[in-house]
């Protein structure tokens, strides 16, 4: 791609994941001036805020394949899904990652891919907290937005009310049941209360539980 006319740094943050979230984007115009965009949601996830930041930033840039944009992000999820073509493949497969798993955050990916199609965009991953001034600024803006979150993430709220699939398993000799939801998350219930977790968070959760049991 020829030299970018627009440089975008985007970032998302979430307190609790899910929890209050914020996003931020810094757009450097062809003449060198900068614009800052921010937003928030009182209940969302970090991944959704990362996607929202990139989406809103691209929407603020003129359309046309002659418009060249360099999008920098410290989110591997965002950078790889775009740069390695994962998101395009999910769309081609009916928004499934594979035969067993549905892609997450489909509502945002549909909108983001549409914006990418309208421009010539190159994504570039940057390491977080590594001295990049614009990345550091963007991170601080996203965290501040999360700390003062007021908006609503309708897509997140809708997915939390999806009906459950029949696929479920119960632990041996216990009343705990795990059920896969239509959006790919896992619902864990003991019959009186239910919590939902993203599949990507399960290894971390299991590791934390093991450490808790070892320290008892």
C-alpha positions in Angstrom: 0.0 0.0 0.0 1.3 3.5 -0.8 1.9 5.9 2.0 -1.2 6.3 4.2 -3.1 9.6 4.0 -4.8 8.9 7.3 -3.1 7.5 10.4 -5.4 6.0 13.0 -4.6 4.8 16.5 -7.4 3.0 18.2 -7.8 1.3 21.7 -10.4 -0.1 24.0 -10.6 -0.7 27.7 -12.9 -2.5 30.1 -13.2 -2.6 33.9 -14.0 -6.2 34.8 -14.5 -7.6 31.3 -17.4 -7.6 31.1 -18.0 -4.4 32.8 -17.9 -0.6 32.1 -15.9 0.0 29.0 -14.5 2.8 26.9 -12.9 3.3 23.5 -10.7 6.0 21.9 -9.2 6.8 18.6 -6.7 9.4 17.4 -6.9 10.3 13.7 -4.1 12.2 12.1 -5.3 14.0 9.0 -3.3 14.4 5.7 -2.4 17.9 6.7 -1.0 16.7 10.1 -3.9 17.9 12.3 -5.4 15.5 14.8 -8.9 14.5 15.8 -9.8 12.6 19.0 -12.9 10.4 19.2 -14.1 8.6 22.4 -17.1 6.7 23.7 -18.2 4.3 26.4 -20.7 1.7 27.5 -21.8 0.8 31.0 -21.8 -2.9 30.3 -19.6 -4.4 27.5 -16.3 -6.3 26.9 -12.8 -5.3 26.1 -12.9 -6.9 22.6 -16.1 -5.0 21.7 -14.5 -1.7 22.8 -11.5 -2.5 20.6 -13.8 -3.1 17.6 -15.9 -0.1 18.3 -12.9 2.2 18.4 -11.7 1.1 15.0 -15.2 1.2 13.6 -16.0 4.7 14.7 -12.5 6.0 13.6 -13.0 4.5 10.0 -16.5 6.0 9.8 -14.9 9.4 10.4 -12.6 9.1 7.4 -13.7 9.8 3.8 -14.8 6.8 1.7 -13.2 5.6 -1.5 -10.5 3.0 -2.5 -8.3 6.0 -3.2 -8.3 6.8 0.5 -5.4 5.0 2.2 -5.5 4.4 5.9 -3.0 2.9 8.3 -4.8 1.5 11.4 -2.6 0.9 14.4 -3.8 -1.1 17.4 -2.4 -3.0 20.3 -5.2 -5.6 20.1 -4.0 -8.8 18.5 -7.7 -9.9 18.2 -8.4 -6.9 16.0 -5.1 -6.7 14.1 -5.0 -10.5 13.3 -8.6 -10.9 12.4 -8.3 -8.1 9.8 -4.7 -8.6 8.7 -4.7 -12.4 8.5 -8.2 -12.5 6.9 -9.9 -14.3 9.8 -12.9 -12.0 9.9 -13.5 -12.3 6.2 -13.4 -16.1 6.5 -15.8 -16.0 9.4 -18.2 -14.0 7.2 -17.8 -16.4 4.3 -18.6 -19.3 6.7 -21.8 -17.8 7.9 -20.1 -16.2 10.9 -18.6 -19.4 12.3 -15.0 -19.8 13.4 -15.3 -23.5 12.7 -17.9 -26.2 12.7 -18.3 -26.1 16.5 -17.9 -22.4 17.3 -19.7 -19.3 16.3 -17.7 -16.1 15.8 -18.1 -13.5 18.5 -19.1 -9.9 18.2 -20.7 -10.5 14.8 -22.8 -7.3 14.9 -19.6 -5.2 15.1 -17.6 -7.3 12.7 -20.3 -6.9 10.0 -20.1 -3.1 10.3 -16.4 -3.0 10.5 -15.8 -5.2 7.4 -18.2 -2.9 5.5 -16.1 0.1 6.4 -12.9 -1.7 5.5 -14.4 -2.5 2.1 -15.0 1.2 1.4 -11.4 2.2 1.9 -7.9 0.9 1.4 -6.8 0.0 5.0 -3.7 -1.6 6.3 -3.6 -2.8 9.9 -0.5 -2.7 12.1 -0.1 -4.2 15.6 1.9 -2.2 18.1 3.0 -3.4 21.5 1.1 -1.8 24.3 2.9 0.3 26.9 6.1 0.3 24.9 6.7 4.0 24.6 4.6 4.8 21.5 3.2 8.3 22.3 0.0 8.0 20.3 -0.7 4.5 21.6 -0.1 5.6 25.2 -2.4 8.6 24.7 -5.1 6.4 23.1 -4.9 3.9 26.0 -5.2 6.7 28.6 -8.3 8.1 26.8 -10.0 4.7 26.5 -9.4 4.0 30.2 -10.7 7.4 31.2 -13.8 6.7 29.1 -14.3 3.4 30.8 -14.0 5.0 34.3 -16.8 7.4 33.4 -18.9 5.1 31.2 -22.4 6.3 30.4 -23.3 4.8 27.0 -25.1 1.6 26.1 -23.7 -1.3 24.0 -26.9 -2.6 22.5 -25.2 -5.4 20.7 -23.8 -6.7 24.0 -27.1 -6.4 25.8 -28.9 -8.3 23.1 -26.4 -11.2 23.1 -26.7 -11.7 26.8 -30.5 -12.4 26.4 -30.1 -15.1 23.6 -31.7 -18.5 24.4 -29.5 -21.4 25.3 -28.6 -24.3 23.0 -29.4 -27.8 24.0 -25.7 -28.7 24.2 -24.7 -28.9 27.9 -22.6 -30.9 30.3 -22.8 -31.5 34.0 -19.9 -32.2 36.3 -19.8 -35.7 37.8 -21.3 -35.9 41.3 -22.2 -32.2 41.3 -25.1 -29.9 40.4 -23.0 -27.6 38.2 -24.0 -27.4 34.6 -22.2 -25.8 31.6 -24.2 -24.7 28.6 -23.0 -23.2 25.4 -25.1 -20.2 24.3 -25.9 -19.3 20.8 -23.3 -16.5 20.7 -20.5 -19.0 21.7 -20.2 -18.0 25.4 -20.5 -20.5 28.2 -23.2 -20.3 30.9 -22.2 -22.0 34.2 -25.1 -22.7 36.7 -25.5 -24.4 40.0 -29.2 -24.4 39.8 -29.7 -21.2 41.8 -27.4 -18.7 40.0 -25.8 -18.5 36.6 -22.7 -16.7 35.3 -21.6 -16.4 31.7 -18.0 -16.3 30.4 -16.4 -15.8 27.0 -14.7 -19.0 25.8 -11.4 -17.1 25.5 -11.5 -16.3 29.3 -12.0 -19.9 30.4 -8.3 -20.9 30.6 -7.6 -17.9 32.8 -10.6 -18.6 35.0 -9.6 -22.3 35.4 -6.0 -21.3 36.3 -7.3 -18.8 38.9 -9.6 -21.5 40.4 -6.7 -24.0 40.6 -4.5 -21.5 42.4 -7.4 -20.7 44.9 -7.8 -24.4 45.7 -4.0 -24.9 46.1 -3.9 -22.0 48.6 -6.8 -23.2 50.8 
